[in-house]
């Protein structure tokens, strides 16, 4: 039987306390125990805007940070973009000891390596469709590689949404002047 111990905090290890997931009941003396090292990645995403116009080219900055004590290889970064965005291009830069694919087009899927305390930063550029209404959005997520436990998984995704400016709505009440 395998019991996976989840290291929920470095302090817990230092204090001699390790949390375990046990699906079968109480562990026995002959159980095989696998300790998983901690990871702590986070993502940020912004274009610095709240409103965009149809036909506008917009640039988002997406950063994946590794604030954990372990360097990580195989972090998978993916994006989801509104269907009313086109001409999507991206570039990437990494801090020393980190690696990413230098550029690409379309929705982003990249397997990256991030040094401890390092980051990988993408610039995603897209054009808002000429007939766009409502809003445009870009979402990003970063998945911790197998064999690690992310201490704060809730900060591994982010979304930036902008309202598409519609000048017809400004005059919808009939006051043109």
C-alpha positions in Angstrom: 0.0 0.0 0.0 1.2 3.5 -0.8 0.5 6.5 1.4 1.3 9.9 0.0 2.5 12.4 2.6 1.7 15.9 1.6 4.1 18.5 2.9 1.8 21.5 3.6 4.3 23.9 4.9 8.1 24.0 5.4 7.5 24.8 9.1 5.5 21.6 9.6 8.6 19.6 8.4 10.9 21.6 10.7 8.5 20.9 13.6 8.5 17.2 12.7 4.8 17.3 11.7 4.0 15.9 8.2 0.4 15.7 7.0 -0.7 12.5 5.2 -3.5 11.5 2.9 -4.5 8.0 3.8 -7.3 6.5 1.7 -7.3 3.0 3.2 -7.3 3.6 6.9 -4.4 3.7 9.4 -0.9 3.2 8.1 0.9 0.0 9.2 4.5 -0.5 10.0 5.3 -1.9 6.5 3.7 0.9 4.5 5.7 2.5 1.7 5.7 6.3 2.3 6.5 8.9 -0.4 7.3 12.4 0.7 6.5 15.2 -1.8 8.6 18.3 -1.8 6.9 21.7 -1.6 6.4 24.1 -4.5 4.9 27.5 -4.6 4.2 29.1 -8.0 1.9 32.0 -8.7 0.7 33.9 -11.8 -0.2 37.5 -12.5 -1.9 38.8 -15.6 -2.8 42.4 -16.6 -3.0 44.7 -19.6 -3.4 47.8 -17.5 -6.8 48.6 -19.1 -10.4 48.3 -18.1 -11.9 49.4 -21.4 -10.8 48.5 -25.0 -12.2 49.4 -28.4 -13.1 47.2 -31.4 -10.0 46.9 -33.6 -7.6 47.9 -30.9 -4.3 46.0 -30.4 -3.9 45.1 -26.7 -0.8 43.7 -24.9 -1.1 41.6 -21.7 1.8 40.9 -19.4 1.7 37.4 -17.8 4.2 36.4 -15.2 4.8 33.0 -13.6 6.7 33.3 -10.3 8.4 30.5 -8.3 8.5 31.8 -4.7 9.3 28.3 -3.5 12.6 26.8 -2.3 12.8 24.3 -5.2 13.6 24.9 -8.8 10.8 23.4 -11.0 11.0 21.8 -14.4 7.8 20.9 -16.3 5.5 23.7 -15.1 2.8 23.8 -17.8 1.5 27.3 -18.6 -1.8 27.6 -20.7 -4.0 30.4 -21.7 -7.6 30.7 -22.8 -8.6 33.8 -24.9 -11.9 35.3 -25.9 -13.1 34.2 -29.3 -13.3 37.9 -30.3 -9.5 38.3 -30.1 -7.3 37.6 -33.2 -3.8 38.0 -34.5 -2.5 36.5 -31.2 1.3 36.6 -30.8 3.4 36.0 -27.7 7.0 36.3 -26.6 8.7 35.1 -23.4 11.7 36.1 -21.3 13.0 34.1 -18.3 15.2 35.1 -15.4 18.6 33.4 -15.0 18.2 29.7 -14.4 14.7 29.6 -15.9 13.6 28.6 -19.4 10.6 29.1 -21.7 9.8 29.0 -25.4 10.9 32.3 -26.8 7.8 33.1 -28.9 4.7 31.7 -30.6 1.2 32.5 -31.9 -2.3 31.6 -30.8 -3.3 30.4 -27.4 -0.2 29.7 -25.3 0.8 26.2 -24.1 4.3 26.1 -22.8 6.3 23.7 -20.6 8.7 25.8 -18.6 11.5 25.5 -16.0 11.6 28.1 -13.2 14.5 28.5 -10.8 13.8 29.0 -7.1 12.9 32.7 -6.7 12.8 33.0 -10.5 10.1 34.0 -13.0 9.0 33.6 -16.6 7.3 36.6 -18.2 5.2 36.5 -21.4 3.9 39.4 -23.5 0.6 38.3 -25.2 -0.5 40.7 -28.0 -3.9 40.4 -29.7 -6.3 42.5 -31.7 -9.9 43.0 -30.6 -12.3 42.0 -33.4 -13.8 45.0 -35.4 -17.3 43.8 -34.5 -16.5 42.9 -30.8 -19.1 43.8 -28.2 -19.4 43.0 -24.5 -15.9 42.1 -23.2 -12.7 40.4 -24.0 -10.7 38.3 -21.6 -7.5 36.4 -21.2 -7.1 33.6 -18.6 -3.9 31.9 -17.6 -3.1 28.9 -15.4 0.2 27.3 -14.4 0.3 23.6 -13.3 2.8 22.4 -10.7 4.7 19.4 -12.1 4.0 15.9 -10.8 6.0 15.0 -7.7 5.5 18.4 -5.9 2.8 19.8 -3.7 1.9 23.4 -4.3 1.5 25.2 -0.9 -0.9 27.8 -2.4 -2.6 26.4 -5.5 -5.3 29.1 -5.6 -2.8 31.7 -7.0 -1.9 29.5 -10.0 -4.5 31.1 -12.2 -5.6 34.6 -13.2 -8.0 36.3 -15.6 -8.0 39.8 -17.0 -11.4 41.0 -18.5 -11.9 44.3 -20.3 -15.2 45.9 -21.4 -15.4 46.7 -25.1 -16.4 50.3 -25.5 -19.6 50.8 -27.4 -20.3 54.4 -28.4 -23.8 53.6 -29.4 -24.6 52.8 -25.8 -23.5 56.3 -24.7 -26.3 57.8 -26.8 -28.9 55.1 -26.2 -30.9 57.4 -24.0 -31.4 59.9 -26.8 -29.3 62.7 -25.4 -26.7 63.5 -28.1 -25.4 66.7 -26.9 
